[in-house]
């Protein structure tokens, strides 16, 4: 599975092009307000844009919008919750084992979302996205509200999913260290354009 973006334009940004190969994690860096989140939202078809986006050669406009958003999983920086319980947000209620792997108690399914901390929301949001078995991951700072231990758990969860399913991922981060640790390539958003910074040279 691969994702190709050709001359994608939104608002007054320069046309952007990139390709994500199956199993590749591309980290996207840049200053706050540089357009990183906008790019993810444009690919996810959540903001008006022009250009060509294709999933393994099949253009976005041939999909129903709901089907595109299922296949192209988008994790926003701020996770929204609308049901009365956590478990009601999932297609398949997370098992106790799955929850323990991200350092959450099995009882969290019964909690009200209002009880969740920011870090708990973030970890559950990742499980909720993966629950829908997306074929592409668009991740907007997925570990920003987590301590080092929880961030490591989340990184491993995402990377395992990417490896097992050969899923391409576009991962926004402000951490150079994280980008070098998890990324196959690093792109930078600057002056409303994308540039490739460097390829990963080691494990």
Secondary structure by P-SEA (a helix, b strand, c coil): cbbbbcccccccccbbbbcccccbbbbbbbcccccaaaaaaaaacccccbbbbbccccccccccaaaaaaaccccccbbbbccccccccccccccaaaaaaacccccccccccccccaaaaaaaaaaaaacccccbbbbccccccccaaaaaaaaaaaaaaaaaacbbbbbbbccaaaaaacccbbbbbcccccccccccccc
